[in-house]
Amino acid sequence: MSELVISVSELTRRFGATTALASVSLSMPRGAVYGLVGANGAGKTTLIKHLLGLLRAESGSVRVFGLDPVADPVGVLSRIGYLSEENDLPGWMRVDELLRYSRAFYPAWDDGYADELRHTFALDPTARITNLSKGQKARAGLLIALAHQPELLVLDEPSSGLDPIVRRDILGAVVRTIAAEGRTVLFSSHLLDEVEEVADHVTMLSRGQVVLSAPLDAIKESHRSLNEAFIAHVGSAATPAAEA
């Protein structure tokens, strides 16, 4: 069996009286695209924050590359590329300044690959971030996430609000290329058709619980579509709204 990139066991997290994650367990071997789906408030972003070490497990365990992301943030984060829906980039910087700034954080940063991505994404190095369109900002954020060639790429609702052409460019090409190189992608989205196009394995969350986790091919053997499977296990369609 492939090395486990992500291993979560009986993870529980509460915020006051609200249980955001309830005894969540899942494992993700290296070299595949994992889709994490759920409606608004299902727990997707809370789970990802635990993987990034931004939240500490109240009970249960979280391991990324076999490491505790809270106890060893440098050991974990240096091997992860991360892009979220918020994608908060410093608006006052130019694209070339953003690249130089980001390079300092990643020992494995690849200048040649970063420049290749900048050309692929048609980003003007002299343009200020604040003047970029939403799609261009998403491309810039993805460039930063990819330029150090991370072992794990985490995309948390990266395409919300983007037009279909940008979504296709960002998701289709990138996740398939990375998985083909033996690296791993965790892709969180409420857009089920999007997940169905790129994922090898799908985990569904509902009210903080895993209700289904299986290879996409196995899910489609018993359901006509991922949306049908979602309705069967969750009881309603995924809502087109980003998770808080």
Secondary structure, DSSP 8 states (H G I E B T S, - for coil): ---EEEEEEEEEEEETTEEEEEEEEEEEESSSEEEEE--TTSSHHHHHHHHTTSS--SEEEEEETTB-TTT-HHHHHTTEEEEESS----TTSBHHHHHHHHHTT-TT--HHHHHHHHHHTT--TTSBGGGS-HHHHHHHHHHHHHTT--SEEEEESTTTT--HHHHIIIIIIHHHHHHHTT-EEEEEES-HHHHHHH-SEEEEEETTEEEEEEEHHHHHHHSSSHHHHHHHHHSS---SS---
